[in-house]
């Protein structure tokens, strides 16, 4: 936004210092006049011991000296104030320089203000923290955009290839072609919906409401129970009331993704899933555990990356679109919560979501 030029803060501080110093001197002279010169006789007095000057004589002798002192102190205040203001505003200049570089795209710029803690250093530290988060988010968005573009291009390219083959081969089985096109199109729709849900969670585009995680856990397990029975997975749901604040739709999607992930990534011959909710001081916890293969900590650390399954990318012939845990992580961040993934020693994974508790009136 364009602004008209104005006085610098350094000049304002300098004038303020000099002005306060001049006012202090004038007040001091007023005190001298009020409490000293008022007791001096107006006229000179001849005494036995000699001559005592009167008030007028003292004023004539004192006024020029006082004027020179006031002038000197004003000049001294201007010079000293300019110097002191420059020293005090030096950190602000450093912060402004870093801000301009960051505005021009240099997100790796950091202030790293030295010295003891004060208001300027608190501002610099807060700015550095903000830049770190912005840089991490921009890098994540760029990586996500690249991955999303690649994943969205795959079903489109596959559809194009199948249509090209159908055009060149009129005798091809139309029913089989339509089924394959439907499968590819379904995956593209699922991926697009997942991307929109992820974007919605990142932007916090929802109205917070009171939500009980225990009810969401029961709803998610009931919805996915047929899938679990088909795969021979047993689901156990237990816990206590877990009142939180957030979007019911997003939190239900988060819970459903976690339960679905625990069912799909389990023993192929059957396993178990445990869903529990607990209330802690100031927070509520949703924990989901499952059986399965033994996972290394390094593999677990990559599970919330978009389009990743373990250390490998998701392929188009795999179930899901590779955004399940990425959406969970985004929803948890949008609700100011924490997500903890821990490999179980006997195999499988424990996922713990901790959200701020709702204040019950």
ChimeraX attribute file (.defattr): number of C-alpha atoms within 10 A of each C-alpha:
attribute: neighborCount
match mode: 1-to-1
recipient: residues
	/A:1	2
	/A:2	4
	/A:3	5
	/A:4	4
	/A:5	6
	/A:6	6
	/A:7	7
	/A:8	9
	/A:9	12
	/A:10	18
	/A:11	15
	/A:12	13
	/A:13	19
	/A:14	22
	/A:15	18
	/A:16	15
	/A:17	22
	/A:18	21
	/A:19	16
	/A:20	14
	/A:21	19
	/A:22	20
	/A:23	14
	/A:24	13
	/A:25	17
	/A:26	15
	/A:27	12
	/A:28	12
	/A:29	15
	/A:30	13
	/A:31	12
	/A:32	12
	/A:33	13
	/A:34	11
	/A:35	11
	/A:36	11
	/A:37	17
	/A:38	11
	/A:39	10
	/A:40	15
	/A:41	13
	/A:42	14
	/A:43	12
	/A:44	15
	/A:45	12
	/A:46	10
	/A:47	8
	/A:48	6
	/A:49	6
	/A:50	8
	/A:51	10
	/A:52	14
	/A:53	15
	/A:54	15
	/A:55	18
	/A:56	15
	/A:57	13
	/A:58	14
	/A:59	14
	/A:60	10
	/A:61	11
	/A:62	11
	/A:63	12
	/A:64	11
	/A:65	12
	/A:66	15
	/A:67	12
	/A:68	11
	/A:69	14
	/A:70	19
	/A:71	13
	/A:72	13
	/A:73	18
	/A:74	22
	/A:75	14
	/A:76	15
	/A:77	22
	/A:78	21
	/A:79	16
	/A:80	16
	/A:81	23
	/A:82	20
	/A:83	13
	/A:84	17
	/A:85	18
	/A:86	18
	/A:87	12
	/A:88	14
	/A:89	15
	/A:90	13
	/A:91	18
	/A:92	16
	/A:93	12
	/A:94	14
	/A:95	22
	/A:96	14
	/A:97	14
	/A:98	21
	/A:99	20
	/A:100	12
	/A:101	15
	/A:102	16
	/A:103	10
	/A:104	9
	/A:105	11
	/A:106	14
	/A:107	20
	/A:108	14
	/A:109	17
	/A:110	19
	/A:111	18
	/A:112	13
	/A:113	17
	/A:114	9
	/A:115	7
	/A:116	7
	/A:117	10
	/A:118	9
	/A:119	8
	/A:120	16
	/A:121	19
	/A:122	13
	/A:123	15
	/A:124	23
	/A:125	17
	/A:126	12
	/A:127	18
	/A:128	22
	/A:129	13
	/A:130	13
	/A:131	20
	/A:132	16
	/A:133	13
	/A:134	14
	/A:135	18
	/A:136	14
	/A:137	12
	/A:138	13
	/A:139	12
	/A:140	14
	/A:141	12
	/A:142	12
	/A:143	14
	/A:144	16
	/A:145	13
	/A:146	11
	/A:147	16
	/A:148	17
	/A:149	11
	/A:150	11
	/A:151	20
	/A:152	15
	/A:153	13
	/A:154	16
	/A:155	21
	/A:156	14
	/A:157	12
	/A:158	15
	/A:159	19
	/A:160	13
	/A:161	12
	/A:162	15
	/A:163	15
	/A:164	11
	/A:165	13
	/A:166	15
	/A:167	11
	/A:168	9
	/A:169	10
	/A:170	9
	/A:171	8
	/A:172	12
	/A:173	10
	/A:174	11
	/A:175	9
	/A:176	10
	/A:177	16
	/A:178	13
	/A:179	11
	/A:180	15
	/A:181	18
	/A:182	13
	/A:183	14
	/A:184	20
	/A:185	16
	/A:186	13
	/A:187	19
	/A:188	20
	/A:189	14
	/A:190	14
	/A:191	20
	/A:192	16
	/A:193	12
	/A:194	18
	/A:195	19
	/A:196	12
	/A:197	18
	/A:198	21
	/A:199	15
	/A:200	17
	/A:201	22
	/A:202	17
	/A:203	12
	/A:204	18
	/A:205	11
	/A:206	14
	/A:207	9
	/A:208	13
	/A:209	12
	/A:210	15
	/A:211	20
	/A:212	21
	/A:213	28
	/A:214	23
	/A:215	15
	/A:216	20
	/A:217	27
	/A:218	17
	/A:219	15
	/A:220	20
	/A:221	21
	/A:222	15
	/A:223	14
	/A:224	15
	/A:225	18
	/A:226	12
	/A:227	15
	/A:228	23
	/A:229	13
	/A:230	9
	/A:231	17
	/A:232	17
	/A:233	24
	/A:234	15
	/A:235	21
	/A:236	14
	/A:237	15
	/A:238	12
	/A:239	16
	/A:240	15
	/A:241	13
	/A:242	23
	/A:243	24
	/A:244	27
	/A:245	19
	/A:246	24
	/A:247	21
	/A:248	19
	/A:249	12
	/A:250	23
	/A:251	22
	/A:252	18
	/A:253	19
	/A:254	25
	/A:255	25
	/A:256	23
	/A:257	19
	/A:258	24
	/A:259	25
	/A:260	21
	/A:261	16
	/A:262	27
	/A:263	29
	/A:264	17
	/A:265	15
	/A:266	22
	/A:267	18
	/A:268	12
	/A:269	8
	/A:270	16
	/A:271	20
	/A:272	19
	/A:273	24
	/A:274	17
	/A:275	24
	/A:276	19
	/A:277	24
	/A:278	18
	/A:279	20
	/A:280	12
	/A:281	7
	/A:282	11
	/A:283	17
	/A:284	25
	/A:285	26
	/A:286	21
	/A:287	22
	/A:288	24
	/A:289	25
	/A:290	28
	/A:291	22
	/A:292	22
	/A:293	16
	/A:294	13
	/A:295	17
	/A:296	14
	/A:297	12
	/A:298	10
	/A:299	13
	/A:300	17
	/A:301	15
	/A:302	16
	/A:303	20
	/A:304	21
	/A:305	21
	/A:306	22
	/A:307	22
	/A:308	20
	/A:309	21
	/A:310	17
	/A:311	13
	/A:312	11
	/A:313	13
	/A:314	18
	/A:315	15
	/A:316	15
	/A:317	9
	/A:318	9
	/A:319	10
	/A:320	17
	/A:321	22
	/A:322	23
	/A:323	23
	/A:324	25
	/A:325	21
	/A:326	21
	/A:327	27
	/A:328	24
	/A:329	22
	/A:330	24
	/A:331	28
	/A:332	22
	/A:333	16
	/A:334	19
	/A:335	21
	/A:336	12
	/A:337	17
	/A:338	15
	/A:339	19
	/A:340	13
	/A:341	18
	/A:342	16
	/A:343	20
	/A:344	19
	/A:345	11
	/A:346	11
	/A:347	16
	/A:348	22
	/A:349	24
	/A:350	19
	/A:351	18
	/A:352	19
	/A:353	21
	/A:354	22
	/A:355	26
	/A:356	21
	/A:357	20
	/A:358	18
	/A:359	11
	/A:360	7
	/A:361	3
